[in-house]
């Protein structure tokens, strides 16, 4: 059995066996989403602190819903009301949260490495909900669950990632995760957003600014959100990005006939993706949202429920409230 997780700070140190274990643990929670009554008593009496020092809607709501459906209480700290805004140090803020005795902290921060820094100073599990341009591990896990469900396996798939690779923690976490399963990658976007570092990491990575070439034979495509504040450079007008890099039905036909289309959201229709593709039969966008709940429920269960990773406990603690 894979070693039990103490925290979830990054995909990089995880083994393929640990990743598959998390995805397997998420399967019962996928089924729960289909039930009319979704409330469990699994983590009744537990507390989950949501420390979001960077604005978030989707990820914060997903973790809050996951905790609630497991029966846990939540403590909420949001960027706009954070004491860090008033000059308090990050460490003092999280120690104050820790003094309220939560059983786990879910944290998002604009600085890469902030979650790891906090984990070194606390005795409770820390889940990284996105740190700077570093990683977004739960997004990669929910993407992996979505791909595995649709394709049957994560082994040796051809993945294309489109957009701002340089600033994307989603891209980094997906590269780290899927490379452990022998996948090969094509990264596509404007040259200034294609970091050469990935070619040096022992992964099977190809960089290209040509979208037609990037999509050729792909099993799955991840379309990254393009932040409009990065589009004001004279070398890349918005209209040119749409013309050269938007995922359209015509371009998608260069991928395999049943290639999956994923997007971490929020999705800007008409910019990085054509609405026809976003709503088409190959789109997995809504599946990603549902699977995000399942993955986050599984992680909260694994990290805060004593003995939850033992064989004897699997499937026995998902008790309806």
C-alpha positions in Angstrom: 0.0 0.0 0.0 1.3 3.5 -0.8 2.7 5.5 2.1 0.0 7.7 3.7 0.1 11.3 2.8 0.8 13.8 5.6 0.2 16.9 3.5 -0.7 17.6 -0.1 1.7 20.4 -1.1 2.8 19.3 -4.6 2.4 16.5 -7.1 6.1 16.3 -7.8 7.0 14.0 -4.8 4.1 11.7 -5.2 4.5 8.3 -6.8 2.2 6.9 -9.5 0.9 4.4 -6.9 0.0 7.2 -4.5 -1.8 9.1 -7.2 -3.8 6.0 -8.3 -4.6 5.4 -4.6 -6.1 9.0 -4.3 -8.0 8.6 -7.5 -9.4 5.2 -6.3 -10.4 6.7 -3.0 -12.3 9.4 -4.9 -14.5 6.8 -6.7 -17.0 6.3 -3.8 -17.3 10.1 -3.5 -18.2 10.3 -7.2 -21.1 8.0 -6.6 -22.3 10.1 -3.7 -22.6 13.1 -6.0 -25.3 11.2 -7.8 -27.4 10.5 -4.7 -30.4 12.7 -3.8 -29.0 12.9 -0.2 -25.3 13.9 -0.4 -24.6 14.7 3.3 -22.3 12.3 5.2 -21.3 12.0 8.8 -17.8 10.9 7.9 -16.0 13.9 9.4 -18.6 15.0 11.9 -16.8 17.0 14.7 -13.8 17.8 12.5 -12.9 21.3 11.4 -11.4 22.4 8.1 -9.8 25.9 7.9 -10.0 27.5 4.4 -7.1 30.0 4.3 -7.4 31.8 0.9 -4.9 34.6 0.8 -5.5 34.9 -3.0 -8.9 35.5 -4.5 -10.7 32.3 -5.5 -14.3 31.3 -6.2 -14.3 27.9 -7.7 -11.6 26.2 -5.7 -12.8 27.7 -2.4 -16.4 26.8 -3.0 -15.4 23.3 -4.0 -13.4 22.7 -0.8 -16.1 24.3 1.3 -18.7 22.0 -0.3 -16.5 19.0 0.1 -16.0 19.6 3.8 -19.7 20.3 4.3 -20.8 17.1 2.5 -18.4 15.2 4.8 -20.0 16.7 7.8 -17.1 18.9 8.8 -17.2 22.5 10.0 -15.3 25.2 8.2 -13.4 28.2 9.2 -13.1 30.8 6.4 -10.3 33.3 5.8 -10.5 35.2 2.5 -7.9 37.5 0.8 -9.9 40.7 1.1 -10.4 40.3 4.9 -7.1 38.7 5.7 -5.0 40.1 8.6 -2.0 39.8 6.3 -3.6 42.8 4.4 -3.2 44.7 7.7 0.4 43.9 8.1 0.3 40.6 10.1 2.8 38.0 9.0 1.6 34.9 7.2 3.0 32.7 9.9 1.2 34.7 12.7 -2.1 34.5 10.7 -2.0 30.7 10.2 -0.9 30.2 13.8 -4.0 32.1 14.9 -6.1 29.8 12.7 -4.2 26.8 14.2 -5.1 27.9 17.7 -8.7 27.5 16.8 -7.9 23.8 16.5 -8.9 22.8 13.0 -8.0 19.4 11.8 -6.7 20.5 8.4 -5.8 23.7 6.6 -6.6 24.3 2.9 -4.5 27.2 1.7 -4.1 29.3 -1.4 -1.5 32.0 -1.7 0.0 34.2 -4.4 3.6 33.3 -3.4 5.2 30.0 -4.7 6.2 27.8 -1.7 3.9 29.5 0.8 2.0 26.3 1.6 5.2 24.3 2.1 6.5 27.1 4.5 3.3 26.9 6.5 3.3 23.1 6.7 6.8 23.2 8.2 5.4 25.2 11.2 2.1 23.4 11.8 1.3 20.0 13.2 -1.9 19.5 11.1 -2.2 18.6 7.5 -1.9 21.3 4.9 -3.5 21.1 1.4 -2.2 23.3 -1.3 -5.1 24.9 -3.2 -2.7 26.8 -5.5 0.5 28.7 -4.7 1.8 31.3 -7.1 3.1 29.9 -10.3 4.2 26.7 -8.6 1.5 24.1 -8.4 -2.2 23.4 -8.1 -2.2 19.7 -7.1 -5.9 19.1 -6.6 -6.6 20.5 -10.1 -4.2 18.0 -11.5 -5.8 15.2 -9.6 -9.3 16.0 -10.7 -8.0 16.4 -14.3 -6.4 12.9 -14.0 -9.6 11.4 -12.6 -11.6 12.9 -15.5 -9.1 11.6 -18.1 -8.9 8.1 -16.5 -12.7 7.9 -16.4 -13.1 8.8 -20.0 -10.1 7.0 -21.5 -9.8 4.1 -19.1 -6.1 4.8 -18.3 -3.5 7.5 -17.7 -0.8 5.5 -19.4 1.0 6.9 -22.4 -1.6 9.4 -23.5 -0.7 12.3 -25.7 -1.6 15.6 -24.0 -1.7 19.1 -25.5 -1.7 22.1 -23.3 -2.7 25.4 -24.9 -2.1 28.9 -23.6 0.0 30.7 -21.0 2.2 27.8 -19.9 4.8 30.1 -18.2 2.5 31.4 -15.5 0.3 28.3 -15.1 0.4 26.2 -12.0 -2.2 24.0 -13.6 0.2 23.2 -16.4 3.0 22.4 -14.0 1.0 20.1 -11.8 -0.5 18.2 -14.8 3.0 17.8 -16.3 4.3 16.5 -13.0 1.4 14.1 -12.6 1.0 12.7 -16.1 4.7 12.3 -16.7 4.7 9.6 -14.0 2.5 7.5 -16.3 4.7 7.8 -19.4 2.6 10.5 -21.1 4.0 12.8 -23.7 3.2 16.5 -24.0 3.0 19.2 -26.5 2.9 22.7 -25.1 1.6 25.4 -27.4 1.2 29.2 -27.1 3.1 32.4 -27.8 6.8 31.9 -27.7 7.2 34.2 -24.7 4.9 31.8 -22.7 6.7 28.6 -23.5 9.3 28.0 -20.8 12.2 25.8 -21.8 12.6 24.5 -18.3 10.2 21.6 -19.0 12.4 20.3 -21.8 15.2 19.8 -19.1 13.0 17.9 -16.6 13.3 14.4 -18.2 9.7 14.6 -19.5 8.6 13.9 -23.0 7.8 17.5 -23.9 7.7 19.3 -27.2 7.2 23.1 -27.4 5.6 24.8 -30.4 3.9 28.1 -31.2 1.9 26.4 -34.0 -1.5 25.2 -32.8 -2.3 22.9 -35.7 1.0 21.0 -35.1 0.3 20.9 -31.4 -3.1 19.3 -31.7 -2.1 16.6 -34.2 -3.0 13.2 -32.7 -3.8 14.4 -29.2 -5.8 12.2 -26.9 -6.6 15.2 -24.6 -6.3 18.9 -24.7 -6.1 21.2 -21.7 -7.0 24.8 -22.5 -5.6 27.3 -20.0 -7.4 30.4 -19.0 -5.8 33.5 -20.5 -5.6 36.3 -18.0 -6.5 39.5 -19.9 -4.0 41.5 -17.8 -1.2 39.6 -19.6 -2.6 40.4 -23.0 -1.6 44.1 -23.1 1.8 43.5 -24.5 2.2 45.2 -27.9 3.6 42.0 -29.3 0.4 40.1 -28.6 -2.9 41.9 -29.3 -6.0 40.2 -28.1 -7.4 39.7 -31.6 -4.2 38.0 -32.7 -4.3 35.6 -29.8 -7.9 34.6 -30.8 -6.8 34.2 -34.4 -3.7 32.1 -33.6 -4.5 30.1 -30.5 -8.3 29.8 -29.8 -9.4 26.2 -29.7 -12.1 26.0 -32.5 -14.0 23.0 -33.9 -11.9 23.1 -37.0 -8.6 22.9 -35.0 -9.9 20.3 -32.7 -10.4 17.9 -35.6 -6.6 17.6 -35.8 -6.7 15.8 -32.5 -8.0 12.2 -32.3 -11.8 11.9 -33.0 -12.7 11.4 -29.4 -10.1 13.7 -27.9 -11.1 15.2 -24.5 -11.2 18.9 -23.9 -10.5 20.2 -20.4 -10.4 23.7 -18.9 -9.6 24.6 -15.3 -11.9 27.6 -15.4 -13.0 30.3 -15.3 -13.5 29.9 -19.0 -13.6 33.0 -21.3 -15.7 31.9 -24.3 -14.6 33.5 -27.5 -11.1 34.1 -26.2 -9.2 30.9 -25.5 -12.0 28.6 -26.5 -14.9 28.6 -29.0 -18.3 28.2 -27.4 -19.1 25.3 -29.7 -16.1 23.4 -28.3 -16.8 24.4 -24.8 -20.4 22.9 -25.0 -19.5 20.1 -27.4 -19.6 16.3 -26.8 -15.8 16.2 -26.2 -15.9 18.8 -23.5 -15.2 17.5 -19.9 -15.5 20.9 -18.2 -18.6 20.1 -16.0 -17.2 16.6 -15.3 -14.1 18.3 -13.9 -16.2 20.4 -11.5 -18.0 17.3 -10.2 -14.8 15.3 -10.0 -13.1 18.2 -8.1 -15.6 17.7 -5.3 -14.9 13.9 -5.3 -11.1 14.4 -5.2 -11.3 17.0 -2.5 -13.7 15.0 -0.3 -11.3 12.0 -0.7 -8.3 14.1 0.4 -10.0 15.6 3.4 -11.1 12.1 4.4 -7.6 10.7 3.9 -5.8 13.5 5.8 -8.2 14.1 8.7 -9.8 10.7 9.5 -7.5 8.5 11.6 -6.8 5.1 9.9 -8.7 6.1 6.8 -6.0 4.7 4.5 -6.2 1.2 5.9 -7.8 -1.6 3.8 -10.3 -2.4 6.6 -11.6 1.2 6.6 -12.1 1.6 2.9 -15.8 1.9 2.1 -16.8 1.6 5.7 -16.7 5.2 6.9 -18.9 6.8 4.2 -21.8 6.9 6.6 -25.0 8.8 5.6 -26.0 11.6 8.0 
